[in-house]
Amino acid sequence: GLLGMGKIEEGLALHTESYQRCRDGGYWWYASNIAWNENWNRAHMMQPGGDDVVAVLLELASDRSEAPIWLSTASAYALRTSGLIQEMLSKAQEAFDLGARDGYSRMTYRAQLLVAEALVELGRIDEAKATLPDRSSRVEMQDLIYDTPAQVKTLLAAGDIEGAVRQAKEVMQVASRLNIYRITLAWAAEAFFAAEMLPEVESLLKAGRSAPTTAGDAYLDQMEGRLQMAKGNAAQAVELIQHAIKDFAAAGFVLEGLRANIWMAKARAEIGDDDQAIKGLQAVIDEASRLGAELIRSEAIRMANDLGLAITETVSVSEPSEGPPELIDLGEKMVTVMFADVRGYTAMTEHTSPEEMADRIGSLHRWSKREIEKHHGLVDKFAGDAVMATFNVSGATVDHCDHALQAALALKDKAALMDMEVGIGIAVGPAIVGRLTEGGNVTALGTTTNLAARLQTTAAGGEVLLSEEAYERVAKSLSRRGVSAERSETELKGLGLTTFYRMT
């Protein structure tokens, strides 16, 4: 009810309170169901935090012999948000199998849509079309919210504009009642754009703007930007789509951001800024290639061809607005060093194909890099299933340890979504930072690096170990989060008896 009134923060807070009280009372089934609903609302109302809810579901499932279907489905939604499509497919298929096994028909239907959506994003269009459930299997209005992204994406990719328009017309009939779910309106609009039915797009936009919330406005800004382009107002389109891109990035909706950048390139080309258009499309192609987002990659290439722009697909010119600071001269800096390593990697390789393992580790590396750079860190190196990162290579920040901790916690949760556990070590102290050879990677040398590496080796799967200095720097932050850390001591090779703090 609160969400429908546009009171998004209050509604989501009530979700959280509800599942916490059920969890504390031992009502795990209710707690899981409520948490799954919060995850679903975050995914469909463009609200960040889906990963946090998945972590709750993981905790709820950890002491039960069965694997609740909510965990698998919520994980698929969170992975979709992050752009980890192959992992999304795996979790969606797992949810489908669980639902089919247990006769849970509604969740099976929802998982089937997620499987189809992952397949089409991977460019496996025929498989996606064959996977789509029949539209007659819907039983309630909210099924349109589930159904529309997968149906429209797949039908348009297969060239079935007429089928996509049929889906869009069903959405338009009840648009005023679904207007807080802007993702649904946006994908219905995609079908109308493909059929050049601009008055219908304007009707959907009007319905969306009438909602009592700004949650998901990025979808509407992109729709309006494309309408302005169709009317010859490309300069206005640039402004609108730029708003959408920033909002998608802030919410962590990766695939939506990539698609918005394709339309930004078109708008820039129409105002005569071909250089920026080329740069934007090459960045999309590069990122989509790394994510395995073949549908988006092909859309970007098609746009370049339509605009007559020369694209070098193998060259990345992406310049993220947020990332590691510029490295200044080689020298000693006060830094935070983080090591993370996948636990049980060798055992996993025994029952997982080399291709699948490569995909999973590659996805973890890509996501780790984005998360580390988001928190102003710099990846020193990837080594198999391990990553090393340094924070504060410029020597210009003071909260680098807190940034490293945030990146570590996000990395731990993301690995859990991908059915992997990582052990993480974090240490703070002086290090020699710089490139040791011309063109080489930036690296940090010294006792601090050794301490972080030794702590990582000591950490069990799912644990983050903090050096004593690191703990002192983040203790207040941990307290605000309601997170505790246990003080421990152990002998570390080459470092002697060492005090550290263990987070689980």
N, C-alpha and C positions, 0 to 999 in steps of 0.2 A: 504493500500500500504506500509506504513512504517513497519507494523508488518510482512508483507510478505518479506520485505528486511532484517528482523532480527533486526530492530531498535525498540525494544520492549518498552523501556522507552519513546521514542518520540511518538510512536503510542498511548500508553495508556494516555500520557499527552494530546494528541490532542483529544482523547475521552473526557477526563475530561473538557478541555476547551470548547469543543463543547456543552456538555449538560449544562454546567454552563451558557453559553451565551444564549442558548435557554430558560433555566429556568428564567434567569434575564429578558428576553424579553417577558415572558408570554407564550411561546410555549411549554406547558407542554407535549403534545403528542410527539413532536420531542425529547424533553429532556429525557423523559422516555425511548423511543426507543434506543437512543444513550447510556444511562446509562446501559440499559439491555445488549447491545452489549459489553460494557466494562466488565461487570460482566462475560459474557459468555467467552470472550477472556481470562480473568484472570483464570477462571476455567479450560480452555483447554490448557493454556500455562504455567500452574503451577506458577502463579503469585499471591502473597498474596494481600489482600485488597478488596476481594469480599464483605465482610461485610460492608465496608465503602460505596460501591456503593449501596448496599441494603438500607442503611440509607438514601441516596439521594432519592431513589425511594419511600421510605416511606414518606419522606417529600413532594415529588411531589404529592403523592396520598392523603395526609392528608386533603386537602381542596376540595376533589372531592367526589361526592356521590357514583360513581362506583369504583370498585377495579380493577385497570389495571392489566391485565394478566402478564405484565412484572414483577411486584413486586412479585407475587407468584412464578413465574418460577425462577427468580433470587434468591429468598430466598431459593428455593430448591437446587440450585447449591451451594450456600454458606453453607447450612447445610450439604450437601454431603461432601464438603471440610473438615468441622469440625468433621465429623463422627457421626453427630446426625441424625441417619437414620430414626427413627420413625417420627421425626419432618419433615425430608425431604419428607417422604411419604405423610404426611398431606398437605404440601405446593404443592407438585406435583399434588395431587388429586384435590386440590383447583384450580390450574392452568388449569387442564384438564376440570373441570366442567365449568370454565369461558370461555374457548375456545370453548367448545361444545355449550354453551348457545349462544355465540355471532357469531358462524359460522366462527371462526378464525382457519381455518384448519391446517395451518402450525404450529402454536403455540400449537394446540391441539395434533398434532403428536409428537412434542418435549416433551410436558408434559407427554404424554403416555409412552415415553421411560424412563423418570425419574421415573414414577410410577413403571414400570417394574424393573428398576435398584434397587430402594429402596426395593421392595418386595424380590428380590433374595438375596440382602445383609442381609435381615432379616431372610433368610432361607425359605421363602415361595415360593419355586421353581415352583410348579405347577401353582400357581396364577401368578407368573411373566411370565411364558411361555405363559399362556393364554392372558396376557395383551400386550405382544409385538405386535407392528404393523407389518403388512406384509411388507417385504422388498420391494415389488413392489410399496409401497406408497412413496418411495423417488422420488424427482423431480429434485434434483441438487446435485453436487458433495459434497457440504458441509454436506449433510445429512449423509454421511458416518462418519463424525466426531461425529455427534449426536448419530448415530445408533450403532457404533461398541462396545463401552463399555457395553451397555445394552444387545445387542445381544450375544456377546461372553460370558459374565459372565453367562447369563441365559442358553445358550445352553450347555456350559461346565458343569454347575451345574446339568443340566438335563441328562448328559451323551451323548449328541448329538455332538460328536467331528466332525463328517462329516459336520454337519450344521455350526458349528463354523469355520471350515476350508473354507467353501464356502464364508463366510463373510470376512475372512482374505485374501483370494485371490483377492477379489474385492479391498481391501485396497492396496494390493501389486501392483496392476495394475497402481495405481495413487500415489504411495508412495512418489515419488519425488515432487509431487505438494501439498502434505499434510505434508511435513516433518517438518514444524514448530509446528505441533500439535502432539507432541510425545506421548500423551496419546492414540491417535488412533493407532499409530504404535505399542505401547506396548501391547494393547489388541489383535491386530491381531497376534502379536508374541505369546501371550498366547495360541491361537488356534494351531499355528504351533508347539509349544513346546509339547502340549498335543498329537499331531499326530506324534511327533518325526521327524518333517520336519525341520531339523536344517539349511540346505542351504537357505530356505526361511526366517528363522529368520535372518541369516546373511545379506540377501538382504535388509530386513527392517532396520536393524541396519546401513548398509552403507547409505541408503537413509536418515536416521535420522541424521547421523554424517555430511552429506553434507549440512545441513541447515545452514544459516548464523546467527545462534543465539545459545546461550547456555541455553536458557530458556527451562526447562523441561529435561535437561540432565540426571536427576535422573532416568527417565524411561529407557534411553539408557544404563546407567551404570548398572542398574539391568539386562537388557537383555544381555549385554555383560558378566556380572558376571555369569549368568546362562549358557551361551555358554562355558565359560571357565571351569565351573564345568563339563559340558558334555564332554569336551576334557581332563579331568583329572587334571586341573590346579586349584584346590580348594583354594590354598593360594592366587592366584591372584583374584579369585572370592570374597574372603573375603574383600579385599581392595576395589574392585569396588562396591560391595553392601554396604559397610560401607559409601562410598561417597553418594550413593543414599539415605540411611537412614537419613544422616545428612541434605541433601538438602530437602527431604520431610518434615522433622521436621521444618526446617527454614521457609518453605513456609506455614506450618500449614496444610498439606495434611495428615490427620490422617489415613485414611484407607490404602492409598498407603504405608505409613510408616509401618503399621502393616504387610502388605503382604511382604514388603521387609525384615522385621525381620524374617519371616518364612524361606525365602531363605537363610538368613544369618545363621540361625540355621543349615540348611542342609550343608552349606559350612564349618561351624565350626566342625560339626560331621565328615565330610570327611577328615579334617586335624587332627582328633583324639581328638578334644576338646569337649568331650561329656558334661562336666559340663556346659560350656557356652551355648551349644546348648539347653540343658534342661532348663537352666535359661531363655534363650531368648524365647523359646516356651511357658513356663509357663507365662511369662509376656504378651505375645500376647493373650493367652487364657483368662487371667484375664481381660485385657482391652477390648477385644472383647465381653466378657460376660457382662461387665458393659455397653457397648454401644448398646447391643442387636445385634451385628454384627455376627449373627449366621453362615453365610457362611465362614467368616474368622476364626471363632472359630473352625468350623469343618475342615477347611483346615489345621489349626495348629495341631489339634489332629491327623489327617490323616498323617501328616508329622512325628509326633512323633512315630506313629505306624510303618510307613515305615522304620524309622531309628532304631527302636527297643529301643526307649528311654522311660523311665518311667516318666510319667507326673502326678502330683497331681493337678487336675483341680481346686480344691477349695483353693489352696494356691497361693497367689500372691507374686512373687519375683521381681516384676518390680522395677527397680532402675532408675528413670528418671535422665537424665544428668543435668537437670535444675530443681530447686525446692527451697523449703524453706531452709534457712541456719540452721545449727545445733544450737540448743538452748544451751546457756551457763548457768551458775548458776542462780538460782532464785534471782531476785533482781529488782531494779528500772532501766528502760530503757526509752530512748526517742523513742517513737513509733508512727506509724500512725495506727489508728483503723478504720475499715470500716464495716458498717452495711448495708445490703440490704434486702429488703422485697418486695414480690410480692403484687401489689395492686389489689383489687377486687377478691382475692382468694375465698372468701366465695361465691360470686356471680357465679364465674366460676364453682364451684362444683355443683351448682344447675342444670346446663344444660350440664355437662360433666360427663361421667361415672367415678366411682372411679378408675378403672383400667387405663383409659387414663390420669386422673389427676396424678396418681402415676407415670406413665411413663414420663409425662412432667416435673413434679417437680424433679424426679430422674435424668432426663437428664440435667436439669438446675443445679442441685447440682454437677453432675460429671463435667460438663463444667466449672462451677465456680471454682471448686477445681483446675483443670488444669490451668485456666487462672491466678488465684491467685498465684499458685506456680511458674508459668512462670515468674511472676513479683516478685519473692523472698518473697512472703507473706506466711502466715501459717493460715489455716482454724482453727479457735477456735472451732466452732460448727455449725451444721445445726439444725434449729428448725422449723420443718414444712416447710413453704415456705420462711424462712429467713436464711441468712448466716451472720456469723461474722468472720472477718479475721483481723490478726495483721501483720504489716509489720515492720521489723527491730527487731525481737525477739532476735537476737544475739547482738544487740547494735553496729554493726560494719559498718553500712552504713549511708550515709548522704542524699541520694536521695530517701528515702523510701516513701515520700509523693507522689512524681511524679509516682513511680511505682504503688502505690495504686490508683491514679487517672486513670492511663492507664487501670488497671484491672477493675475499676468501669465503665469506658466508654465502654469497651468491653462487660462487663456483661449487661449493659443497652441495647446495640445494639443486643446482642444475645437473650435477653429476648423478644425484639420486634419481632425478627424473629419467635419466638415461640408463637406469639400473646399474650404476657404477658407484663405488665409494672411493673417496679420496682422503688421504691423510695430508694435513697442511701444517707447515711450520712457519712462524713469523718472528722475525727478530729486528730490533732497532739498534743502530749504532753507527760509528764512522766506517766508511769504506772508500776505497779508491775507485772512482767511477769514470768511465770513458771508453773510447775505442782504442784497443791496444794495437791494432793494425789499420791501415787506411782502408776504408770501406767495410770494416768489420762491425759486428754487433756491439752495442753498448753493453758493458758488463760491469759488475761490482765485485771487487776483490777484498778479502780481509776476513777477520774473525767474525764479523757480523754475518757475512754470507755463509761461512762454515757453520755457525750456530743455527741459522735458519734451516740449512740442509740437514743437520743432525736432528733437529726437532721434528722435521718432516719424517725422517726415518723412524723416529720413536712413535709418531702418531698412529693410532689405529684408524681404520676406515670410518669416516664421518667425524673425525676429531680435528680440532684446530688447537695447536699448541703455541702459546705465546711466551716469548722470552720475558724475563722479569721487567726489563725496561719497556718492552712493548705493552705488557699488562698495565704498568703504572700510567702509561699514556692514554689507554682506552678504558680504564676502570670506570670513570664517570659515565662514559658512553654505554658501557655494558649495563651499569646500574639503571640508566634511563630505559634501556630495552628490557629490563627484568631478566637479564642473562647472568648466570653465575659462572665462575671459573675456579677450579680446584687447584690449590697450590701443591706442587710436587717437586721432588728432587730425584735426580738420577745421574749416573756416570755417563758422560758423552765422550765418544772417542776423540782424543786430542784436546778436550776442553775440561776434563775433570768433572768434579761434582757440580752440577748445574741446577739452579732453581728455575722452574718454569710454571706456567699455568695452563691447565687443561680445560678446554671447552668441548662440550659434546652436543 
